[in-house]
Amino acid sequence: MKVRVKTLVLLAVSLIAIACSSNENRGEFLESNATNYLTPKCPTSELETKNARGIIAPAVLECLGHDQLVNLAGIQSDKPLVISFWASWCTICADDAIAFNAAFKKLNGKVNFLGIAYQDNEQNSLQASYKWQLPFASVQDPRSLLREFYGITGLPITLLVDKNGKLIERINGPIGQPQEFINRINEKLISY
């Protein structure tokens, strides 16, 4: 009887240990395809714009999660812009989401943010956007239309752009810890 109880206890402990040690990768999605997360709406833009505005490409892309087209160069704003090229399959992008969330909360109103879901399908991008709770709008570039214009060879890429469309800094790879990223944006885009 004691052997049977010990066996059952060992089995239960083993099952709990296996369940608690699940190796969830940072870049994996939610298991459910259903989501009630509403992605932020993209800014309106002049769809007819044909010329680049500094480093901002004249590319018409669909807003992630919305039936809306956006011409990047046609977005009018008197604020600097942080552009994030990201994808659901990019584990560094998943890590960067924490810093983007902190920067958005701290600097929204002083700086605009726009994501570009790059080389990704809409469902995966929506799931990642939900899981990472991205607070800013994103457009979709599943066919790599922006590859040549921005010289994209890997992700993530973050662009810090002044209000006139001039590139201030290009960050290839991780953006760093939240406070470091906030300080970088402040230094490069707000207090320059």
C-alpha positions as CSV (number, residue, x, y, z in Angstrom):
1,M,0.0,0.0,0.0
2,K,2.8,2.4,0.9
3,V,4.6,1.6,-2.4
4,R,1.4,2.4,-4.3
5,V,1.0,5.8,-2.5
6,K,4.7,6.6,-3.1
7,T,4.3,5.8,-6.7
8,L,1.2,7.9,-7.1
9,V,2.9,10.8,-5.3
10,L,6.0,10.5,-7.5
11,L,3.8,10.4,-10.6
12,A,1.9,13.5,-9.5
13,V,5.1,15.4,-8.7
14,S,6.6,14.4,-12.0
15,L,3.5,15.6,-13.9
16,I,3.5,18.9,-12.0
17,A,7.2,19.4,-12.7
18,I,6.7,18.7,-16.4
19,A,3.8,21.1,-16.6
20,C,5.7,23.9,-14.8
21,S,8.8,23.6,-16.8
22,S,7.2,24.0,-20.2
23,N,9.7,25.7,-22.4
24,E,7.7,28.6,-23.9
25,N,9.8,30.4,-26.4
26,R,9.6,34.2,-26.4
27,G,8.6,34.4,-30.0
28,E,5.7,31.8,-29.8
29,F,2.1,32.9,-30.2
30,L,-0.9,32.5,-28.1
31,E,-2.4,29.0,-28.6
32,S,-5.8,30.4,-29.5
33,N,-6.5,32.0,-32.9
34,A,-9.3,34.0,-31.4
35,T,-8.4,37.5,-30.1
36,N,-10.4,40.4,-28.7
37,Y,-7.4,42.6,-28.9
38,L,-8.1,45.6,-31.0
39,T,-4.9,46.8,-32.8
40,P,-4.5,50.5,-32.8
41,K,-5.8,52.3,-35.9
42,C,-3.2,53.6,-38.3
43,P,-2.8,57.3,-38.9
44,T,-4.5,58.7,-41.9
45,S,-2.4,59.6,-44.9
46,E,-2.5,61.1,-48.4
47,L,-2.6,57.9,-50.5
48,E,-1.6,59.8,-53.7
49,T,1.8,60.9,-52.4
50,K,4.5,59.7,-54.9
51,N,7.7,61.2,-53.4
52,A,9.6,60.0,-50.3
53,R,9.5,62.4,-47.4
54,G,13.2,62.2,-46.3
55,I,13.6,58.6,-45.2
56,I,9.9,57.9,-45.3
57,A,9.1,55.7,-48.3
58,P,6.1,56.4,-50.6
59,A,4.7,52.9,-50.0
60,V,1.0,52.1,-49.7
61,L,0.5,49.3,-47.1
62,E,-2.4,47.8,-45.3
63,C,-3.0,48.7,-41.6
64,L,-2.6,45.6,-39.4
65,G,-6.0,44.6,-38.1
66,H,-8.0,47.2,-40.0
67,D,-9.3,47.6,-43.5
68,Q,-7.3,50.7,-44.2
69,L,-4.5,51.7,-46.5
70,V,-1.6,53.9,-45.4
71,N,1.0,55.7,-47.6
72,L,4.0,56.0,-45.3
73,A,5.2,59.2,-47.0
74,G,1.7,60.6,-46.9
75,I,1.4,60.6,-43.1
76,Q,1.4,64.2,-41.9
77,S,2.8,65.0,-38.5
78,D,4.7,67.7,-36.8
79,K,6.3,65.2,-34.4
80,P,9.3,62.9,-34.7
81,L,8.6,59.3,-35.6
82,V,10.0,55.9,-34.3
83,I,9.5,53.2,-36.9
84,S,9.9,49.6,-35.8
85,F,10.3,46.8,-38.4
86,W,9.2,43.6,-36.6
87,A,7.8,40.1,-37.2
88,S,6.1,37.5,-35.1
89,W,9.0,35.0,-35.8
90,C,11.6,37.5,-34.5
91,T,12.5,36.6,-30.9
92,I,14.5,39.8,-30.5
93,C,11.4,41.7,-31.5
94,A,9.5,40.0,-28.8
95,D,12.1,41.1,-26.2
96,D,12.1,44.7,-27.7
97,A,8.3,44.9,-27.1
98,I,8.9,45.6,-23.4
99,A,11.0,48.7,-24.2
100,F,8.6,49.8,-26.9
101,N,5.7,49.6,-24.5
102,A,7.6,51.7,-21.9
103,A,8.7,54.3,-24.4
104,F,5.2,54.6,-25.9
105,K,3.7,55.2,-22.4
106,K,6.3,57.7,-21.4
107,L,6.7,59.6,-24.7
108,N,3.4,59.3,-26.6
109,G,2.3,62.8,-27.4
110,K,5.9,63.9,-28.0
111,V,6.8,61.2,-30.5
112,N,4.8,59.1,-32.9
113,F,5.3,55.4,-33.2
114,L,4.6,53.1,-36.2
115,G,5.3,49.4,-36.6
116,I,5.9,47.6,-39.9
117,A,5.1,43.9,-39.7
118,Y,7.7,42.6,-42.1
119,Q,7.7,39.3,-44.0
120,D,4.9,38.0,-41.9
121,N,1.4,36.8,-42.5
122,E,-1.5,38.8,-41.0
123,Q,-2.7,36.2,-38.5
124,N,0.7,35.6,-37.1
125,S,1.3,39.4,-36.8
126,L,-2.0,39.9,-35.1
127,Q,-1.3,37.1,-32.6
128,A,2.2,38.6,-31.8
129,S,0.8,42.1,-31.6
130,Y,-1.7,40.8,-29.1
131,K,0.7,38.7,-27.1
132,W,3.3,41.5,-26.9
133,Q,0.5,44.1,-26.3
134,L,2.0,46.5,-28.9
135,P,0.5,49.9,-28.1
136,F,1.1,51.5,-31.5
137,A,-0.4,50.9,-35.0
138,S,1.4,48.7,-37.5
139,V,1.2,48.3,-41.3
140,Q,1.9,45.1,-43.1
141,D,4.7,44.4,-45.5
142,P,4.4,40.6,-46.1
143,R,6.0,40.7,-49.6
144,S,9.1,42.8,-48.6
145,L,8.2,45.8,-50.6
146,L,10.4,48.0,-48.4
147,R,13.5,45.8,-48.6
148,E,15.5,47.8,-51.1
149,F,14.3,51.3,-49.9
150,Y,15.5,50.5,-46.3
151,G,18.2,48.0,-47.1
152,I,16.7,45.4,-44.9
153,T,18.8,42.3,-44.4
154,G,17.5,41.2,-41.0
155,L,15.2,42.1,-38.1
156,P,14.6,44.0,-35.9
157,I,15.3,47.5,-37.3
158,T,14.3,50.6,-35.5
159,L,14.5,54.0,-37.2
160,L,14.5,57.3,-35.3
161,V,13.2,60.0,-37.7
162,D,12.8,63.7,-37.1
163,K,9.6,65.6,-37.9
164,N,10.9,66.4,-41.4
165,G,11.6,62.8,-42.3
166,K,15.3,63.0,-41.7
167,L,16.9,59.8,-40.4
168,I,18.6,60.6,-37.1
169,E,19.5,57.0,-36.1
170,R,19.1,53.5,-37.4
171,I,19.3,50.7,-34.9
172,N,20.0,47.2,-36.3
173,G,19.2,44.7,-33.7
174,P,18.0,45.0,-30.1
175,I,17.0,48.5,-28.8
176,G,18.1,47.8,-25.2
177,Q,16.5,48.1,-21.9
178,P,13.4,50.3,-21.5
179,Q,15.0,53.3,-19.8
180,E,18.0,53.2,-22.1
181,F,15.6,53.3,-25.1
182,I,13.5,56.1,-23.6
183,N,16.7,58.1,-23.0
184,R,17.9,57.5,-26.5
185,I,14.7,58.8,-28.0
186,N,14.7,61.8,-25.7
187,E,18.3,62.6,-26.6
188,K,18.0,62.0,-30.4
189,L,14.5,63.2,-31.2
190,I,13.1,65.4,-28.4
191,S,15.9,67.5,-26.9
192,Y,18.2,67.8,-29.9
